[in-house]
Structure formats: C-alpha cells, structure tokens
Amino acid sequence: MLACALAVGGLDVEVLEQRETPTLRSRAIGIHPPSLAALAGIGIADALLERAVRIRAGEVRCDGRRLGALSFERAAPAYPFVVALPQYETEALLRKRFEQLRPGRYHSGVTVTGLHDRGDAVELATTAGPVEARYVVGADGPRSRVRERAGISWRQLGSRETYLMGDFADPAPGGTSAVLYFERGGVVESFPLPDGRRRWVAMSDYLVSDADSVDLAALIRHRTGVRVGESLGVASAFAVQQRLAERMHAGRVVLVGDAAHQISPIGGQGMNLGWLDAVALRPALQRALLEQGAAASALGDYDRNRRRAARRAALQAGFNMAMGRPAHGVRLGARNALVRGLTLPPANELVARAFTMRWL
Ligand SMILES: Cc1cc2nc3c(=O)[nH]c(=O)nc-3n(C[C@H](O)[C@H](O)[C@H](O)COP(=O)(O)OP(=O)(O)OC[C@H]3O[C@@H](n4cnc5c(N)ncnc54)[C@H](O)[C@@H]3O)c2cc1C
C-alpha cells in the first residue's frame, strides 16, 4: 500500500520482500471504509469491490436468540459497508498495481539483514547485496528486523487470548451479515467470504495447535448449535498479542503496520491500521524529502498520530475480546444487557463508526 501510494505521489521507491512466493495463509479478511478510500487513491478499489463480499450488517446472538444488530449502512457515506476478501487476494491486487506503477521494483526473495543510518542516507545489508536509500520504511511485520536494528523497543499491551479459525462452505451462500455468537463458553464469530464461503473464528481455552477443521466444527456446533458446511482448507490456532513500538521513526528509519503495532485480529483492524499509517506517511515522507529541515517535525507528527491511533485500536480490540470471554450468571446477564444497549440508538451509530474504523 505504501509503495503504491509513494509511486502515485511520484516518488522513487523499491520493495524488498524476503519471500520467494506469496503466502496463502488465512489472515485478514475485513476491509473498512477508510481503507477503501485509500485503495481508491491508488486505483484498485473497483477491482477489489468487484471480487469482495459487502458486509452491510452485524448481528449478536446468545443462547439461540438475537441480542441486537448493527447496520453499517450509515457508517460511511461513500462505502456503507465493510468488505471481506482473503488477505492473499488483496495482497495480490496490491502487488499487481505496484508492478504497473513501477515495473521491476518489487524484489522478492531479498532479505534485509542489517542497516546503518549514516545521517544523510541509510545503508541496508541484504541477501542480494548492499542497498542505499534516503529513507527506509520497515513494513516487515511483528518480528521486524528493521525495528530491532533501529534500536526501537516493543512492549506488550493487555492480555493474551487464543482462538481457532477456519473457512467452511456456507450452507446459505449470498449472505451479507456478520454474526457474533456471544455464548457462555466463549465467542464464536462468522463472516461471509466470496465464492460461497464463511470464515469462522472461535475463542479457545488454550492454544490448540493440533486442532483441525473437524475439531473447530464440533466446537462451533457445541457452543452455537450451528452445523457448518464442508471444510475449505486447514483450520489454524492463533494466540493474540497486542504490542506497540516505543517510536515509529528513528532518524531516517520509519515503521508502518505490524512492525510498529500488532493489534488483535478480533475486530479486524490490524491490516487496515497499517494501511492508514501508509496514508499518513506518504505526505510526511514527501515533505521530509523536499525540505530536509522539516523532516523531524513531519515524521514526529506521523509518529504521534499513528501511535495514538494504534493505542485506540488496541483498546477497542481489548474491549472486543473482553466482551467475547466465557460468561455465566450475573456476568452473562450484565454483558448481554450491555450488548442490547450498544446496538440500540443512540449508541448504535457510535458503535457502527468504531467497527468501521471511522475514528482511526
Ligand atoms: C489470524 C489473523 C487474522 C487477521 N484478521 C484481520 C482482519 O480481519 N482485518 C485486519 O485488518 N487485520 C487482520 N489481521 C492482521 C493482519 O494480518 C496484519 O495486521 C497485516 O498482515 C500486517 O501487515 P504488514 O504488512 O504490516 O506485516 P506482514 O503481513 O507481517 O508482512 C511483513 C512482510 O515483510 C516480510 N519480511 C519480514 N522480514 C523481512 C526482512 N528481514 N527482509 C525482507 N522482508 C521481510 C515478510 O515476508 C512479509 O511479507 C489478522 C491477523 C491474523 C494472524
């Protein structure tokens, strides 16, 4: 996203990616209205919308009954929905667009192994030999080597939760609603995907790394009574960690995305937050390149604003996870009453804005 935005802005940019071939791992699916605007800015929103499913509403259920519903129709005038597309498809669209904008400047199979900020430029050590650039952006994920080599520390926010996730055939394809089952044993979430699929995510008591899609289907049935369709791919277990870098830039090195902040997937914000970093970083980098004297303030503003957005996203994700924890007795009653209140006017408009990332 950032490379495309910089190229559209007329800047010279290269991407170094350690993978030889793209990953097909299941990760993000939800793309929110501010991100759709960013995708429109680089010219791929239409291609993405053609392929993605539009989620227009969300419903919360417990014990076989509906607790409340939330419509996204009024959350953002230009894009009154959240869209769902597997991350590997979205990434393929971004790579294709960058190739159109800067042919031959995406280098796969090149790992960054070290860096030295000389003051006037950054020297990178890579498996394909040295590279020099006026600025280096670490978009290298939670285990960022760029962050580590720039000496930027990384701290844990909040608690750790574990989930199981998998895609199944949708017995009633064509749905445009997300469903959150706030059950006694823990939350189960279900989202429509293209090609008659649904993504299911269930909170687990511990990291069940040897679980398969049969185990996930049984857990969903046990908690919600829903029989999922045929399994389409391997189920995966993941542990949620929320972490934030102490800074998002040091000299001529800048961080974006998960390299700077890792946000729980519950609520589907992480990828979107990284894209919104990119939207903010493009003008900051342009200014830093044009006016050397303004670099510290442009990148300082970027750092403050985007770390504030990341803290907010982490708080929201923490709230989402807390709402989905196992609940019984008084706690269950209080949680369900809160859900009913949040899905009714006037709170529902604010909640819909939060869930479509309008405040980030
Ligand atoms: C199970 C799951 C579900 C999720 N669901 C959602 C969702 O619905 N919505 C949402 O918004 N987010 C979601 N996320 C989060 C989202 O996947 C991440 O926020 C997003 O992938 C971060 O993108 P990134 O480019 O910053 O980092 P990454 O996707 O981690 O990409 C980093 C890239 O850098 C490369 N790299 C690393 N080190 C080097 C090096 N030394 N040299 C060269 N290249 C290197 C890697 O190969 C990789 O391609 C989910 C995450 C998970 C795990």
PDBQT file of the ligand as one rigid body, heavy atoms in Angstrom, charges set to zero:
ROOT
HETATM    1  C1  LIG A 401      -5.431 -14.947  12.135  1.00  0.00    +0.000 C 
HETATM    2  C2  LIG A 401      -5.350 -13.492  11.748  1.00  0.00    +0.000 A 
HETATM    3  C3  LIG A 401      -6.494 -12.827  11.306  1.00  0.00    +0.000 A 
HETATM    4  C4  LIG A 401      -6.437 -11.463  10.988  1.00  0.00    +0.000 A 
HETATM    5  N1  LIG A 401      -7.575 -10.808  10.585  1.00  0.00    +0.000 NA
HETATM    6  C5  LIG A 401      -7.526  -9.481  10.308  1.00  0.00    +0.000 A 
HETATM    7  C6  LIG A 401      -8.685  -8.782   9.766  1.00  0.00    +0.000 A 
HETATM    8  O1  LIG A 401      -9.762  -9.357   9.545  1.00  0.00    +0.000 OA
HETATM    9  N2  LIG A 401      -8.553  -7.467   9.485  1.00  0.00    +0.000 N 
HETATM   10  C7  LIG A 401      -7.367  -6.805   9.664  1.00  0.00    +0.000 A 
HETATM   11  O2  LIG A 401      -7.320  -5.586   9.392  1.00  0.00    +0.000 OA
HETATM   12  N3  LIG A 401      -6.257  -7.438  10.113  1.00  0.00    +0.000 NA
HETATM   13  C8  LIG A 401      -6.297  -8.752  10.439  1.00  0.00    +0.000 A 
HETATM   14  N4  LIG A 401      -5.168  -9.410  10.821  1.00  0.00    +0.000 N 
HETATM   15  C9  LIG A 401      -3.898  -8.674  10.949  1.00  0.00    +0.000 C 
HETATM   16  C10 LIG A 401      -3.185  -8.535   9.588  1.00  0.00    +0.000 C 
HETATM   17  O3  LIG A 401      -2.998  -9.814   9.007  1.00  0.00    +0.000 OA
HETATM   18  C11 LIG A 401      -1.850  -7.834   9.816  1.00  0.00    +0.000 C 
HETATM   19  O4  LIG A 401      -2.095  -6.647  10.543  1.00  0.00    +0.000 OA
HETATM   20  C12 LIG A 401      -1.164  -7.487   8.488  1.00  0.00    +0.000 C 
HETATM   21  O5  LIG A 401      -0.793  -8.626   7.768  1.00  0.00    +0.000 OA
HETATM   22  C13 LIG A 401       0.090  -6.658   8.765  1.00  0.00    +0.000 C 
HETATM   23  O6  LIG A 401       0.677  -6.339   7.540  1.00  0.00    +0.000 OA
HETATM   24  P1  LIG A 401       2.197  -5.910   7.467  1.00  0.00    +0.000 P 
HETATM   25  O7  LIG A 401       2.475  -5.712   6.017  1.00  0.00    +0.000 OA
HETATM   26  O8  LIG A 401       2.459  -4.817   8.429  1.00  0.00    +0.000 OA
HETATM   27  O9  LIG A 401       3.003  -7.160   8.014  1.00  0.00    +0.000 OA
HETATM   28  P2  LIG A 401       3.070  -8.642   7.413  1.00  0.00    +0.000 P 
HETATM   29  O10 LIG A 401       1.783  -9.022   6.782  1.00  0.00    +0.000 OA
HETATM   30  O11 LIG A 401       3.617  -9.488   8.522  1.00  0.00    +0.000 OA
HETATM   31  O12 LIG A 401       4.133  -8.524   6.240  1.00  0.00    +0.000 OA
HETATM   32  C14 LIG A 401       5.506  -8.330   6.517  1.00  0.00    +0.000 C 
HETATM   33  C15 LIG A 401       6.267  -8.751   5.282  1.00  0.00    +0.000 C 
HETATM   34  O13 LIG A 401       7.649  -8.454   5.481  1.00  0.00    +0.000 OA
HETATM   35  C16 LIG A 401       8.421  -9.552   5.020  1.00  0.00    +0.000 C 
HETATM   36  N5  LIG A 401       9.681  -9.526   5.791  1.00  0.00    +0.000 N 
HETATM   37  C17 LIG A 401       9.840  -9.774   7.122  1.00  0.00    +0.000 A 
HETATM   38  N6  LIG A 401      11.136  -9.632   7.465  1.00  0.00    +0.000 NA
HETATM   39  C18 LIG A 401      11.805  -9.289   6.352  1.00  0.00    +0.000 A 
HETATM   40  C19 LIG A 401      13.184  -8.983   6.071  1.00  0.00    +0.000 A 
HETATM   41  N7  LIG A 401      14.131  -9.011   7.033  1.00  0.00    +0.000 N 
HETATM   42  N8  LIG A 401      13.524  -8.670   4.785  1.00  0.00    +0.000 NA
HETATM   43  C20 LIG A 401      12.581  -8.620   3.799  1.00  0.00    +0.000 A 
HETATM   44  N9  LIG A 401      11.269  -8.895   4.011  1.00  0.00    +0.000 NA
HETATM   45  C21 LIG A 401      10.885  -9.215   5.265  1.00  0.00    +0.000 A 
HETATM   46  C22 LIG A 401       7.565 -10.779   5.306  1.00  0.00    +0.000 C 
HETATM   47  O14 LIG A 401       7.936 -11.872   4.481  1.00  0.00    +0.000 OA
HETATM   48  C23 LIG A 401       6.169 -10.264   5.000  1.00  0.00    +0.000 C 
HETATM   49  O15 LIG A 401       5.787 -10.446   3.662  1.00  0.00    +0.000 OA
HETATM   50  C24 LIG A 401      -5.199 -10.776  11.122  1.00  0.00    +0.000 A 
HETATM   51  C25 LIG A 401      -4.042 -11.454  11.547  1.00  0.00    +0.000 A 
HETATM   52  C26 LIG A 401      -4.112 -12.799  11.850  1.00  0.00    +0.000 A 
HETATM   53  C27 LIG A 401      -2.850 -13.518  12.312  1.00  0.00    +0.000 C 
ENDROOT
TORSDOF 0
